[in-house]
Amino acid sequence: MTSGILQRQPSILPGFGLTMGITVLALSITVLIPLSAVFITSAGMGWDGFVAAAFSRRALAAYRLSFGAAAAAAAINAVFGLLTAWVLVRYDFFGKKIVSALVDLPFALPTAVAGIALTALYAPNGWLGRWLVPLGIDIAFTPLGVVVALIFVGLPFVVRTVEPVLADLGADVEEAAASLGASRRQTFVRVILPAISPALLTGCALAFARGVGEYGSVIFIAGNMPFRSEIAPLLIIVQLEQYNTAAATAIAATMLVISFGLLFAINYVQGWQRRVRGI
């Protein structure tokens, strides 16, 4: 073997051609073909029928609730998820492992169980609802209940996305900023937040995506009243129960397009942040 010539190390996995073929096949079976079926079925209605089903007053109200509640829950989780991740990374305390396990509970808990538990808490005769309702704070069977349920299911996404970035950042960065005369606010705004913002945005995007399609934990606490507390996934189920498959797929296709557009915008912002920071 001629010296000075670098030999390419064999890859652990198969070559690019075979690996790419398996990837495309798996994505086609699990993602592309089912999504294509949604668009093909809804296209059979014709444009007028599609618009009538996908953009009816009831559907528009369901879109507003689903996307609005998911966005509100993601914004709230951005704050409290960051605080939770900060505590888990920066401090050692008794019961830390228990708290960390509780963060992952929404991942393991069946969504229907979460919905029943939240309803039992916030219903007018529930443990917390009996104290909140006399104060004029109605959570169960209102849009606010939808936001509460989505906060519950979305919090782990933010915590687990931000946590490793904070751990890699280290406390020495804060000490260096303090030694240069930066206040706590300046350290957070100019040092910590720019470093964790891509991860924080990713966690919020994941929480938002989960919230838009959430069903099990919401239907029990929402009340499911059309034009008030009916989410879009429930409206799809209602249309299917009425054997109106075309209308259900039209609503699903509309949600898919909107969700894809929002996630594309979020990914674009993340890429822009990386380019600005030179990552």
N, C-alpha and C positions, 0 to 999 in steps of 0.2 A: 504494500500500500504506500503510495507516494506521501511523504511527509509534508505537512503544511496544508493539506487538503482536509477541510472539515467534513466529517461524515455526519449525515443527518441521522439523528437518533430515531429508531422505529417508534411509532406511536403506540400507546397502550390500547387505544380503541382502533377499530378498522379504519381504512382510508377514507378520504373525504367523499368519494363517490358513493360508497356503500352507506356511510353514516348519514349523508345528506338524503339519500333515498329513503332510508328508514324514518328519518325525521319528517320528511314531506308526507310519507304514507301515514304515519301516526297522527300528524296534524290534520290530514285530510279526513281520516276516519272519525276523529274525536271532535274536530272544530269546523273545518271548512264544509264538509258535506251536510251536517245538521243545520248550519247557518244558511247554506245555500237553499236547503229545503224550505226554510222560513220565507225567504225572499221569493222563491218560485211559487209557493202556495199563495202568498199575498198578491203576487202579480196577476194571478188568475182572476182577481176581482175586477180588474180594469181600474183605470186611474180615478174615475168618479167614485167607484165603490170603495177604493182604498182610502181616499180622502174622507169620505163620509164615516168610515169606521175608525180610522186612525186619528182624526181630528174633530171628533164629536165633542160636545161640551163636557160630557162625562169623562171622556178620555183625556181631554186637556186638563181637567181638574185633577185627575189621577196622576198625570205627568208632573204637574206643579207640586203636588204633595210628595211624590217619590223622589224627584230630583232636589226639591227644596229641602226636604227633611234630611236627605243624605248629605247635602252640602253643609247644612247647619251642624249635623252630628260630626262630620269630618272636621269642621272648624273648631268645635268644642274639644274634640279628641286631640287636635293639634296642641292645644294648651295643656290639657291634663295628661295626655300621653307623654309629652315632653317632661313634665314635672315628675311623673312616675318613673320614667327612664332615668332621669337625673338622680332621684333618690336611690334607685336600685344600683346605679353605677358608682356614685360618689360616696355613699354612706354604708357603713356596716352596723347592723342592729339586730337585736333578737327577733327571730321570726322572719328574717329576710327571705329565706327560701320559700316560706309559706306564702308571703306576699307575691313573690315571683310566680309561684304556681297558680295563684288566684288570677293573675293577669291572663294566663293561658286558658282559664276555665271556659270562656265563651267559645274557644276552638273545640273543646271536647263535649260541651254540654249540648244536647239536642235543642234545636232552635224552638221547638214547640214547648219544651220544658221551660226555657227562658221566658217565653211569652206568657205562659201560665203563672210563673213566679212573679213577673213584673205586674201582671194584672192583679194578683193577690195582694201585692204591696200597695198599688196606687188606685185600686177601685174605691168608690165612695165608702165602702164598709171595710176596706183593707187596713193593714197595719199603719201605713203612712197616709193613705187617702182620707181616713176619718179625721185626721188633723189638718190636712191640706185643703180639703173641700170647703170647710167652714171659712177658710181664709180667702176663698175665691180662686184657689189654684186647682183647676181640674186637669188631671194628667191622663187618667184612663179614659178611653173612648173619645179622644180628641187628637188633633194633629200633634200636640205636644207629647202625647204618649208614643207616637211614632218616632219622634226625635229621641226620646229616652231609650227606646228599644234599639235604635241604630247606634246610639252611643255605646250601649252595652256590647253589641257585637263587633263594633269597629275599633274599640280601644286597643286590643292586642296588636293590631296591625301597626299602629303608630309606635307603640312601646318597643316592640321587637325589631322594628326597622331603625329606630334612632339609637337604641341601646348599644349595639356594637360600635357605632361611630363615636359615641361619647366615650366608650371604653378605650378606643384607639387614640382619642384626642388627649386624654391624660390631664391630670390636675396641674402638671408643670406649666402648661400653656397659660392657665389662669395666674399662676404665680409669676410668670415672666411678664404678663401684662400689668400685674399689680406693681411689680418692681419698676416698671417704666412710668408709673404714676397714673395708670388708668383706674377709674372708679369701677365699682361692680357693674353698673349699668353699661359703661363703655366697654368693659370686657365682654359682657354678654352680647351686646349689639354688634360690636366690631370684630370680635374674635370667635366667640362660640357660635353665634347664630349663622354667620356665613359658612362655617365649616359643616354644620349639621343640616343646613337648609335643603340640600338635595335629598338626604335621607328622610327628613321631615316631610317634604313634599311627596316623596314616594309613599310613605306611610299614609298620608292623607288621601292620596289617590286610591290606594288599596282599600282604605276604609270607605271611601265614597263609592267605589265600584261594588263593594260588598253590600252597602246600604241600599243602592238602587235596586238590586235584585233580591233583597231580603224579603222573605215571606213568612216563615214559620214563627219567628219571634214577634212579628208585627200584628198579625191578624187577630190575636187575642186581645191586645191592648188598644188597638186602633178603633174598634167599634164598627168599622167597615160600612160607614154611611156614605152613599154616593154624594159627590160634590163637596164632601167635608172631610172624611177620614178614610176614604177608599184609595188604596195604593194601586199602582199600575199592574203589578204582578197578580193581585187579586182580581182585577178587572179581566185579565187574560183568562184566569180560571173560570170566572163567571161566564165568559163567552164560550169557553169549551164545554161547560156544563149545559149550555143552551144549544150545543151542537153547531155553533157558529164558528167553525174552524178558521174560515177566511178572515173574519174580523179579529180573532185572537192573534193570528199570525201578522196581521197588519199592525196591531198595537205593539207586538213583540219586535217587528222590524223597525218601527219608529224608535222604540227604546234602544234598540241595538245601534242605530245610526247616531243617535244623540250621545249615547255612552261612548261610542268609539271616537266621536269628534272631541268630546271633553278629555278623554284619556290621551288622545293625540296631542291636544293643546298642552296638557300637563307634561307629557314627554318632551315636547318642543321647548317648554320653559326650562326643564331640567337640562337639556342639552345646551341651551343658551347660557345657563348658569355655569356649566362646566367650561364652556369656551371662554367666558369672561374671566373665570378664575385660572384658566390655563391648565385644567386637569385633563 
